[in-house]
């Protein structure tokens, strides 16, 4: 994407920070004065950085979280028209929140959202774009577009219905009410709910566990799940099933198990393996 696409914007109020730790790279939404609300520049930065990490040979797992005690309040209201329907000429507009969403969904490496505190509106769309959404039991989730006269972006709307069903999606969208953490977990708005006082430790351990396992197995199974409705899914499955039978990770994993040792898998995605 060229910056020349952007015709109108306002001064950026936040940024996306990157932290790396033993194969786990964290993208931190950082706009604490506005509860980590996403302005246009932050959406563009998030899109670029997550694609960069997908091609980074030192990154195995990508984590998305907010700075401090909140995940994000969603699209920044003072920059709303530049986030959701930015004018780029010839009557064309761009939804930069959904472009960031699409970038997250395109990543082949495992993506994990860590949610605590506020996760409102478009923030849930971004968090739920990740493969896994881990939430603390102090999270505050609400899908709030109707409170502001906003249409929820199509990717977020479709994902909401896919995860919780049409009737519950309408229940949340029609009212904009905050759903309790336990109900969010029971309905499928989050993948796993953890105690807030243990969240940082348990979530970090989970991310490290994912990074330590066979990335050939993890990324292949993730890809197959994401492509279950593709026309060529039978061919993709057959190719990966045949590949794993002679793959180095299987040989190493089996040998380590028989020797009573913990396997240390060395296979990683390279540029040629990554989805475009």
C-alpha positions as CSV (number, residue, x, y, z in Angstrom):
1,X,0.0,0.0,0.0
2,X,1.3,3.4,-0.9
3,X,0.9,6.3,1.5
4,X,-0.2,8.4,-1.5
5,X,-3.6,6.6,-1.1
6,X,-4.3,8.6,2.0
7,X,-6.0,11.9,1.1
8,X,-7.3,13.0,4.4
9,X,-6.2,12.3,7.9
10,X,-5.6,13.8,11.3
11,X,-2.5,13.8,13.5
12,X,-1.7,10.3,14.8
13,X,-2.3,10.0,18.6
14,X,-0.9,6.5,19.1
15,X,1.3,3.9,17.6
16,X,1.9,0.1,17.4
17,X,5.0,-1.1,19.3
18,X,6.9,-4.3,18.6
19,X,8.5,-6.5,21.3
20,X,10.4,-9.7,20.7
21,X,11.1,-12.6,23.1
22,X,12.4,-16.0,22.0
23,X,10.4,-16.3,18.9
24,X,7.2,-14.6,20.2
25,X,6.8,-11.2,18.7
26,X,4.2,-8.9,20.3
27,X,2.4,-6.0,18.6
28,X,1.2,-3.6,21.3
29,X,-1.6,-1.2,20.5
30,X,-0.3,1.9,22.3
31,X,-2.7,4.9,22.7
32,X,-3.3,4.8,26.5
33,X,-4.8,8.3,26.8
34,X,-7.6,7.1,24.6
35,X,-7.8,3.6,25.9
36,X,-5.8,2.4,23.0
37,X,-8.3,3.5,20.4
38,X,-7.1,2.9,16.8
39,X,-6.7,5.9,14.5
40,X,-6.0,5.6,10.8
41,X,-2.2,5.8,11.1
42,X,-2.3,3.0,13.7
43,X,-4.4,0.8,11.5
44,X,-2.0,1.3,8.6
45,X,1.0,0.6,10.9
46,X,-0.7,-2.6,12.3
47,X,-1.3,-3.8,8.7
48,X,2.4,-3.3,7.8
49,X,4.0,-4.6,10.9
50,X,2.0,-7.8,11.1
51,X,2.9,-8.6,7.5
52,X,6.6,-7.8,8.2
53,X,6.5,-10.2,11.2
54,X,5.0,-12.9,9.1
55,X,8.1,-12.8,6.9
56,X,10.5,-12.4,9.9
57,X,12.6,-15.6,10.3
58,X,13.1,-14.8,14.0
59,X,9.3,-14.7,14.6
60,X,7.4,-17.9,15.3
61,X,4.2,-16.6,17.1
62,X,2.6,-13.2,16.7
63,X,0.8,-11.7,19.7
64,X,-1.6,-8.7,19.6
65,X,-2.4,-6.8,22.8
66,X,-3.0,-3.4,24.2
67,X,-0.8,-1.2,26.4
68,X,-1.6,-1.3,30.1
69,X,-4.9,-2.6,31.4
70,X,-7.0,-2.2,28.2
71,X,-7.0,-4.0,24.9
72,X,-8.6,-1.2,22.8
73,X,-11.7,1.0,22.7
74,X,-12.0,0.3,19.0
75,X,-11.8,2.9,16.2
76,X,-10.8,6.4,17.4
77,X,-13.9,8.6,17.3
78,X,-12.0,11.7,16.5
79,X,-10.6,10.0,13.4
80,X,-13.6,7.8,12.6
81,X,-14.1,8.9,9.0
82,X,-10.4,8.4,8.3
83,X,-10.5,4.9,9.8
84,X,-13.6,3.4,8.3
85,X,-14.3,5.4,5.1
86,X,-11.2,7.4,4.2
87,X,-11.5,9.2,0.8
88,X,-8.8,8.2,-1.6
89,X,-10.0,9.9,-4.8
90,X,-12.5,9.1,-7.6
91,X,-15.3,8.5,-5.0
92,X,-13.4,5.5,-3.6
93,X,-13.1,5.0,0.2
94,X,-11.0,2.6,2.2
95,X,-11.9,0.9,5.5
96,X,-8.4,0.8,7.2
97,X,-9.7,-1.1,10.2
98,X,-10.8,-3.9,7.9
99,X,-7.5,-3.8,6.0
100,X,-5.7,-4.4,9.2
101,X,-8.2,-7.2,9.9
102,X,-7.5,-8.7,6.5
103,X,-3.7,-8.6,7.1
104,X,-4.1,-10.4,10.4
105,X,-6.2,-13.1,8.7
106,X,-3.7,-13.5,5.9
107,X,-0.8,-14.3,8.3
108,X,0.2,-18.0,8.3
109,X,2.1,-17.9,11.5
110,X,0.0,-18.4,14.7
111,X,-1.6,-15.2,15.9
112,X,-2.9,-14.8,19.4
113,X,-4.8,-11.8,20.9
114,X,-4.4,-11.1,24.6
115,X,-7.4,-9.2,25.8
116,X,-8.0,-7.6,29.2
117,X,-10.0,-4.6,30.2
118,X,-11.8,-2.7,27.5
119,X,-12.4,-4.4,24.1
120,X,-15.2,-2.5,22.4
121,X,-16.6,-2.2,18.9
122,X,-13.9,-2.6,16.2
123,X,-11.4,-3.8,18.8
124,X,-13.2,-7.1,19.1
125,X,-13.2,-7.4,15.3
126,X,-9.4,-7.0,15.3
127,X,-8.8,-9.3,18.3
128,X,-11.1,-12.0,16.8
129,X,-9.2,-11.8,13.5
130,X,-6.4,-13.6,15.3
131,X,-6.3,-17.4,15.4
132,X,-6.9,-17.5,19.2
133,X,-8.3,-14.9,21.6
134,X,-7.2,-15.3,25.2
135,X,-9.1,-13.1,27.6
136,X,-8.7,-12.2,31.3
137,X,-11.9,-12.4,33.4
138,X,-11.7,-8.6,33.9
139,X,-12.3,-8.0,30.1
140,X,-15.1,-5.7,29.1
141,X,-16.6,-6.7,25.7
142,X,-19.3,-4.9,23.8
143,X,-20.2,-4.6,20.1
144,X,-21.3,-0.9,20.1
145,X,-21.8,0.5,16.5
146,X,-25.5,1.2,17.0
147,X,-24.7,3.5,19.9
148,X,-23.0,5.8,17.5
149,X,-24.9,5.3,14.3
150,X,-22.1,3.2,12.7
151,X,-22.4,0.1,10.6
152,X,-20.1,-2.7,11.9
153,X,-17.6,-3.5,9.1
154,X,-18.5,-6.5,7.1
155,X,-15.6,-8.7,8.2
156,X,-16.5,-8.1,11.8
157,X,-20.2,-8.6,11.3
158,X,-19.6,-11.9,9.4
159,X,-17.2,-13.2,12.0
160,X,-19.6,-12.3,14.9
161,X,-22.4,-14.3,13.3
162,X,-20.0,-17.2,12.5
163,X,-18.9,-17.3,16.1
164,X,-22.0,-16.8,18.1
165,X,-25.0,-17.2,15.7
166,X,-27.3,-14.7,14.0
167,X,-29.7,-14.3,17.0
168,X,-27.0,-13.6,19.6
169,X,-25.2,-11.3,17.1
170,X,-28.4,-9.3,16.8
171,X,-28.9,-9.3,20.5
172,X,-25.5,-7.7,21.0
173,X,-25.6,-5.4,18.0
174,X,-29.2,-4.1,18.6
175,X,-28.4,-3.2,22.2
176,X,-24.7,-2.5,22.4
177,X,-24.7,-3.9,25.9
178,X,-21.6,-5.1,27.6
179,X,-21.4,-8.9,27.9
180,X,-20.0,-10.5,31.0
181,X,-16.6,-12.3,30.6
182,X,-18.2,-15.7,31.4
183,X,-21.0,-15.2,28.9
184,X,-18.4,-14.0,26.3
185,X,-16.5,-17.3,26.8
186,X,-19.7,-19.4,26.8
187,X,-21.0,-17.8,23.6
188,X,-17.6,-18.0,21.8
189,X,-16.6,-14.4,21.7
190,X,-13.3,-15.4,23.2
191,X,-11.3,-18.7,22.9
192,X,-10.4,-19.1,26.5
193,X,-11.0,-17.1,29.7
194,X,-8.3,-16.8,32.4
195,X,-8.2,-15.4,35.9
196,X,-7.0,-11.8,35.7
197,X,-4.4,-12.2,38.4
198,X,-2.9,-15.1,36.5
199,X,-3.4,-13.8,33.0
200,X,0.0,-12.5,32.2
201,X,1.8,-15.6,33.4
202,X,-0.7,-18.1,31.9
203,X,-1.1,-16.3,28.6
204,X,2.7,-15.9,28.2
205,X,3.2,-19.6,28.9
206,X,0.6,-20.5,26.3
207,X,2.3,-18.4,23.7
208,X,5.6,-20.0,24.5
209,X,4.1,-23.4,24.3
210,X,2.7,-22.7,20.8
211,X,6.2,-21.4,19.7
212,X,7.9,-24.5,21.0
213,X,5.9,-27.1,19.1
214,X,6.2,-28.3,15.5
215,X,5.6,-25.2,13.3
216,X,5.1,-27.4,10.3
217,X,2.2,-29.1,12.1
218,X,0.8,-25.9,13.7
219,X,0.9,-23.8,10.5
220,X,-0.3,-26.6,8.3
221,X,-3.3,-27.4,10.5
222,X,-4.1,-23.7,10.8
223,X,-4.0,-23.3,7.1
224,X,-6.3,-26.3,6.5
225,X,-8.8,-25.0,9.1
226,X,-8.9,-21.6,7.4
227,X,-9.3,-23.1,4.0
228,X,-12.0,-25.7,4.8
229,X,-14.5,-24.1,2.4
230,X,-12.0,-23.7,-0.5
231,X,-12.7,-25.4,-3.7
232,X,-9.3,-27.1,-3.7
233,X,-9.3,-28.2,-0.1
234,X,-9.2,-31.9,-1.0
235,X,-6.0,-31.3,-3.0
236,X,-4.4,-29.2,-0.3
237,X,-5.2,-31.8,2.4
238,X,-3.7,-34.6,0.2
239,X,-0.5,-32.6,-0.4
240,X,0.0,-31.8,3.2
241,X,-0.9,-35.3,4.4
242,X,1.7,-36.8,2.0
243,X,4.3,-34.2,3.0
244,X,4.1,-34.8,6.7
245,X,4.8,-38.5,6.4
246,X,8.5,-37.8,5.4
247,X,8.8,-34.4,7.1
248,X,11.8,-33.6,9.4
249,X,9.6,-32.6,12.3
250,X,7.9,-36.0,12.4
251,X,11.2,-37.8,12.3
252,X,12.7,-35.6,15.0
253,X,9.5,-35.6,17.2
254,X,9.2,-39.4,17.1
255,X,12.9,-39.9,17.8
256,X,12.9,-37.5,20.7
257,X,9.8,-39.2,22.2
258,X,11.3,-42.7,22.0
259,X,14.5,-41.3,23.6
260,X,12.5,-39.7,26.4
261,X,13.6,-36.2,25.4
262,X,11.7,-33.0,24.7
263,X,11.9,-32.3,21.0
264,X,13.4,-29.0,19.8
265,X,11.9,-28.4,16.4
266,X,14.0,-26.3,14.0
267,X,11.8,-26.1,10.9
268,X,10.4,-22.6,10.2
269,X,8.4,-21.0,7.5
270,X,10.5,-19.2,4.9
271,X,9.3,-16.6,2.4
272,X,8.5,-19.2,-0.2
273,X,6.1,-20.9,2.2
274,X,4.1,-17.9,3.2
275,X,0.7,-17.2,1.7
276,X,0.6,-14.1,-0.5
